[in-house]
Amino acid sequence: MVDHDFIPPDAQHAYPYGIYDLKTNTTFVNVETGHDTSRFAVASIRAWWKTEGNVAYPQAEYLLIPANGGGSNGSRRR
């Protein structure tokens, strides 16, 4: 019987980044193992645009991205 689960120090961690399209009520989730969240966010938005966004919105001239700045994503977090 195991009474504790310990994650090995060399274990890979997966970090999801989700994009929700209000108009089409669809989601796009990208998963990465790195820690650079700003670069990952940009890469995820780019991947969404290349695979789904430009198909759903072929006439789009700009993209409005409201970003969550609360909780663990807070700008004043240390």
N, CA, C and O of each residue as an XYZ file, in Angstrom:
312
protein
N       0.840     -1.179      0.000
C       0.000      0.000      0.000
C       0.890      1.249      0.000
O       1.871      1.333      0.739
N       0.523      2.209     -0.843
C       1.254      3.471     -0.918
C       0.430      4.537     -0.220
O      -0.743      4.739     -0.534
N       1.062      5.222      0.739
C       0.300      6.265      1.436
C       0.711      7.670      1.013
O       0.106      8.640      1.469
N       1.724      7.813      0.152
C       2.132      9.106     -0.369
C       2.568      8.949     -1.818
O       3.146      7.932     -2.202
N       2.281      9.966     -2.608
C       2.768     10.002     -3.989
C       3.815     11.092     -4.087
O       3.543     12.246     -3.756
N       4.998     10.743     -4.532
C       6.063     11.706     -4.693
C       6.431     11.795     -6.165
O       6.641     10.781     -6.831
N       6.504     13.012     -6.658
C       6.871     13.224     -8.052
C       8.388     13.268     -8.139
O       9.022     14.049     -7.429
N       8.981     12.450     -8.990
C      10.441     12.477     -9.143
C      10.904     13.849     -9.629
O      10.212     14.480    -10.428
N      12.051     14.317     -9.165
C      12.527     15.645     -9.562
C      12.765     15.811    -11.058
O      12.715     16.932    -11.563
N      13.020     14.734    -11.769
C      13.268     14.824    -13.207
C      12.006     14.595    -14.050
O      12.088     14.478    -15.272
N      10.853     14.531    -13.399
C       9.597     14.294    -14.117
C       9.198     15.525    -14.927
O       9.376     16.658    -14.478
N       8.662     15.295    -16.113
C       8.168     16.388    -16.959
C       6.801     16.846    -16.452
O       5.990     16.036    -16.004
N       6.561     18.144    -16.529
C       5.264     18.707    -16.152
C       4.605     19.256    -17.411
O       5.283     19.801    -18.282
N       3.303     19.117    -17.507
C       2.558     19.638    -18.649
C       1.762     20.854    -18.205
O       1.088     20.824    -17.176
N       1.844     21.938    -18.996
C       1.138     23.175    -18.694
C       0.160     23.476    -19.824
O       0.583     23.674    -20.963
N      -1.140     23.514    -19.533
C      -2.118     23.819    -20.579
C      -2.360     25.321    -20.702
O      -2.251     26.053    -19.718
N      -2.685     25.772    -21.898
C      -3.098     27.142    -22.146
C      -4.330     27.062    -23.025
O      -4.281     26.496    -24.117
N      -5.430     27.623    -22.560
C      -6.684     27.503    -23.280
C      -7.136     28.803    -23.915
O      -6.907     29.888    -23.380
N      -7.776     28.676    -25.059
C      -8.359     29.803    -25.773
C      -9.833     29.473    -25.981
O     -10.181     28.409    -26.493
N     -10.692     30.408    -25.574
C     -12.138     30.211    -25.720
C     -12.676     31.230    -26.711
O     -12.499     32.434    -26.525
N     -13.328     30.758    -27.755
C     -13.917     31.620    -28.776
C     -15.390     31.824    -28.417
O     -16.201     30.905    -28.532
N     -15.722     33.038    -27.983
C     -17.093     33.332    -27.561
C     -18.103     33.166    -28.689
O     -19.194     32.636    -28.474
N     -17.749     33.611    -29.880
C     -18.693     33.586    -30.992
C     -19.065     32.169    -31.415
O     -20.236     31.883    -31.665
N     -18.083     31.288    -31.497
C     -18.356     29.921    -31.957
C     -18.542     28.938    -30.801
O     -18.855     27.768    -31.019
N     -18.344     29.423    -29.556
C     -18.476     28.588    -28.361
C     -17.582     27.337    -28.453
O     -18.007     26.218    -28.165
N     -16.328     27.578    -28.866
C     -15.368     26.483    -28.983
C     -14.113     26.818    -28.173
O     -13.847     27.978    -27.858
N     -13.365     25.789    -27.852
C     -12.118     25.987    -27.118
C     -10.959     25.368    -27.883
O     -11.135     24.467    -28.702
N      -9.780     25.876    -27.593
C      -8.540     25.355    -28.174
C      -7.553     25.277    -27.015
O      -7.318     26.280    -26.340
N      -6.979     24.121    -26.776
C      -6.034     23.951    -25.678
C      -4.697     23.503    -26.241
O      -4.616     22.552    -27.018
N      -3.658     24.206    -25.835
C      -2.294     23.879    -26.227
C      -1.559     23.456    -24.953
O      -1.769     24.056    -23.899
N      -0.719     22.453    -25.030
C       0.004     21.946    -23.864
C       1.499     21.985    -24.146
O       1.957     21.598    -25.221
N       2.257     22.468    -23.144
C       3.706     22.581    -23.283
C       4.368     22.160    -21.977
O       3.717     22.087    -20.935
N       5.658     21.884    -22.044
C       6.387     21.487    -20.831
C       7.290     22.595    -20.299
O       7.917     22.416    -19.255
N       7.375     23.723    -20.978
C       8.253     24.816    -20.548
C       7.615     25.713    -19.496
O       6.442     25.558    -19.158
N       8.411     26.658    -18.981
C       7.939     27.559    -17.936
C       7.722     28.988    -18.419
O       7.197     29.801    -17.658
N       8.097     29.326    -19.633
C       7.980     30.694    -20.119
C       6.544     30.939    -20.573
O       6.205     30.721    -21.736
N       5.705     31.393    -19.644
C       4.273     31.488    -19.926
C       3.918     32.544    -20.956
O       2.989     32.337    -21.737
N       4.620     33.665    -20.990
C       4.280     34.690    -21.984
C       4.581     34.196    -23.400
O       3.786     34.402    -24.316
N       5.714     33.556    -23.570
C       6.060     32.995    -24.883
C       5.073     31.881    -25.261
O       4.667     31.759    -26.417
N       4.704     31.087    -24.280
C       3.752     29.996    -24.499
C       2.380     30.541    -24.879
O       1.720     29.992    -25.762
N       1.944     31.617    -24.219
C       0.650     32.222    -24.538
C       0.632     32.713    -25.985
O      -0.331     32.468    -26.711
N       1.680     33.397    -26.401
C       1.766     33.893    -27.771
C       1.795     32.736    -28.762
O       1.125     32.788    -29.793
N       2.558     31.700    -28.462
C       2.626     30.527    -29.343
C       1.268     29.836    -29.443
O       0.895     29.351    -30.511
N       0.534     29.790    -28.344
C      -0.786     29.155    -28.340
C      -1.784     29.948    -29.169
O      -2.562     29.373    -29.932
N      -1.762     31.269    -29.019
C      -2.665     32.114    -29.813
C      -2.316     31.997    -31.292
O      -3.208     31.925    -32.137
N      -1.034     31.979    -31.604
C      -0.599     31.821    -33.001
C      -1.059     30.469    -33.561
O      -1.523     30.394    -34.698
N      -0.930     29.406    -32.763
C      -1.358     28.068    -33.206
C      -2.863     28.040    -33.432
O      -3.334     27.442    -34.399
N      -3.628     28.690    -32.537
C      -5.083     28.756    -32.712
C      -5.417     29.488    -34.003
O      -6.263     29.031    -34.772
N      -4.761     30.625    -34.250
C      -5.061     31.398    -35.451
C      -4.753     30.603    -36.710
O      -5.541     30.604    -37.656
N      -3.603     29.919    -36.728
C      -3.209     29.168    -37.916
C      -4.099     27.959    -38.178
O      -4.317     27.594    -39.334
N      -4.623     27.322    -37.105
C      -5.408     26.107    -37.307
C      -6.917     26.330    -37.315
O      -7.639     25.595    -37.989
N      -7.406     27.321    -36.585
C      -8.857     27.508    -36.475
C      -9.323     28.934    -36.726
O     -10.320     29.151    -37.414
N      -8.612     29.899    -36.177
C      -9.062     31.285    -36.228
C      -9.208     31.847    -37.623
O     -10.226     32.462    -37.938
N      -8.207     31.648    -38.466
C      -8.283     32.214    -39.824
C      -9.334     31.517    -40.680
O      -9.804     32.084    -41.666
N      -9.702     30.304    -40.316
C     -10.775     29.601    -41.029
C     -12.132     30.144    -40.586
O     -13.014     30.371    -41.414
N     -12.298     30.353    -39.281
C     -13.558     30.846    -38.732
C     -13.792     32.318    -39.063
O     -14.938     32.750    -39.192
N     -12.709     33.094    -39.201
C     -12.818     34.534    -39.426
C     -11.924     34.976    -40.589
O     -10.952     35.701    -40.374
N     -12.239     34.553    -41.808
C     -11.355     34.855    -42.945
C     -11.271     36.349    -43.287
O     -10.296     36.778    -43.904
N     -12.259     37.134    -42.902
C     -12.264     38.565    -43.208
C     -11.707     39.422    -42.072
O     -11.735     40.649    -42.162
N     -11.206     38.806    -41.019
C     -10.726     39.548    -39.845
C      -9.557     40.453    -40.194
O      -8.638     40.058    -40.911
N      -9.607     41.680    -39.673
C      -8.512     42.626    -39.859
C      -7.695     42.800    -38.582
O      -6.550     43.251    -38.627
N      -8.284     42.443    -37.455
C      -7.573     42.521    -36.180
C      -8.135     41.465    -35.239
O      -9.183     40.876    -35.501
N      -7.429     41.236    -34.147
C      -7.805     40.227    -33.163
C      -7.787     40.870    -31.782
O      -6.752     41.374    -31.347
N      -8.921     40.856    -31.092
C      -9.020     41.400    -29.741
C      -8.787     40.258    -28.761
O      -9.487     39.247    -28.799
N      -7.801     40.422    -27.883
C      -7.452     39.377    -26.929
C      -7.600     39.913    -25.510
O      -6.689     40.570    -25.006
N      -8.741     39.644    -24.849
C      -8.846     40.015    -23.433
C      -8.102     38.967    -22.609
O      -8.410     37.778    -22.689
N      -7.135     39.402    -21.829
C      -6.313     38.468    -21.062
C      -6.654     38.559    -19.579
O      -6.857     39.650    -19.046
N      -6.715     37.420    -18.927
C      -6.996     37.345    -17.503
C      -5.790     37.841    -16.727
O      -4.674     37.367    -16.942
N      -6.006     38.794    -15.824
C      -4.907     39.318    -15.016
C      -5.146     39.123    -13.541
O      -4.557     39.832    -12.725
N      -5.998     38.180    -13.173
C      -6.303     37.980    -11.759
C      -5.785     36.654    -11.246
O      -5.271     35.835    -12.007
N      -5.926     36.454     -9.954
C      -5.526     35.192     -9.338
C      -4.049     34.923     -9.499
O      -3.232     35.802     -9.225
N      -3.688     33.741     -9.933
C      -2.287     33.388    -10.094
C      -1.631     34.109    -11.259
O      -0.407     34.086    -11.394
N      -2.445     34.757    -12.113
C      -1.908     35.504    -13.249
C      -1.786     37.005    -12.947
O      -1.539     37.794    -13.860
N      -1.953     37.403    -11.703
C      -1.968     38.805    -11.324
C      -0.670     39.538    -11.655
O       0.422     38.982    -11.536
N      -0.810     40.799    -12.074
C       0.359     41.600    -12.450
C       1.171     42.023    -11.230
O       2.342     42.373    -11.374
N       0.587     42.002    -10.042
C       1.295     42.407     -8.827
C       1.823     41.207     -8.033
O       2.375     41.367     -6.944
N       1.652     40.046     -8.575
C       2.083     38.827     -7.894
C       3.615     38.772     -7.850
O       4.273     39.122     -8.830
N       4.168     38.350     -6.755
C       5.635     38.281     -6.610
C       6.098     36.852     -6.632
O       7.296     36.589     -6.524
